Amino acid sequence: MIVNLVRPRDLGKADLKAARKGTLDREKITADLRAAKVDVTHELVDAPVLEARDHAERRALEDDQRAIVNAPDVPHYELPRPADGVDLGGLYELAAQLKAQGLS
């Protein structure tokens, strides 16, 4: 079984939980943006907060589905969600990822 469009796991459980609840630290986000020399507005902070919530909700759904996929005794493989779509080089990269996971 191949699971496609898997999101990255680069946020910890606490951050995912906060993102889903809408309780991310807006002051820290603001400080990080200012440190990057960005002119911060309320709307600008809203964008990553909403994006994080969407990401966290999708990850929760993926994790629930992963438990179902892992239940049967069937080999499974995961392909990431490409950020920029897939071209020929991207297809080779996806094939290499499947091979690295043991699919041949």
N, C-alpha and C positions, 0 to 999 in steps of 0.2 A: 504494500500500500504506500502510495506517495502522497504526502501532505504538502500542498503547494501554498505559496504566499504567506509563509510563516513570518511573523514580525520579530524583530530583534529582541533579545532579552537583556537590554542594557540598563534597565531600571530595577532597583531592588524592590522587595515586597512592600516595604514601608512607603516608598515613593509611589508605587502603583496604587496602593490603598488610598493614600492621600489624594492622588490624582482622581481616582474614581469618586471620592467623597467631595471633591472640590475644595480641599483644604491644603493645597500646596502653599508653600511659604512665598507669598507674593513679594514680600520685602526682599527676600534673598534673590528672587528672579530679577527684581528691579536693580538690586546692587550689582548683580552679574552683568546685566545689560549696560549699566553705567560704567562698569569697569572696562567694558569693551568699547567705550566711547560712543555709545548709542544714545540718541536723544529719546528719553523714555516718556511714553504717554500711557495713560490708563488702558487705552485700546491695544497698545503694543504688548502690554503684559497679559491682557486677556487672551491674545492669540496663542501663546505657548501653553497657557493653562487649559484652554479648550482642546488644543491638540493633544496634550498629555492625557486629558480625560478620555478622549476618543481612543487613544492608544491603549490606555489601561483597560477600558471596556472590551476592546477587541482582544487584548491579551487574556483577559479573564475567560472570554468565550473560547479562545484557542486552548487554554489550559483545561477547561471542562471537556472539550472535544478530544484533547490529547489523552485524557483518562479513558475515554471510550475506545479510542484507537489502540491504546496500549493493552486493553483488556484481552482481546483475542490473541491467540498464539500465532500471529501473522507478522512477518517482518515488515517494518515500516521505515520510511525515509522522509526527511523533511527538506524542502527547498525554500529559501528565503524569499521575501518580497523584494524584488529589485527596486531600488530607488529611482532609476532612470529608464525603466523598461528593459527590453531584452533585444540585443542585436546578435549577430553571429558569434562574436566574442563572448557575449553573455551566455549563450547556449553552451559553449564549451566550458565555461565556468560552472554552470549548473550541472553539466555532465560530470565534471571533476568532483563536485561536491557529493553527488550520488555515489560515485565510485569510492570516495573516501569513507562513506558511510557503509560500504560493503555491498552495494548493488553493482553487479557486473554483467 
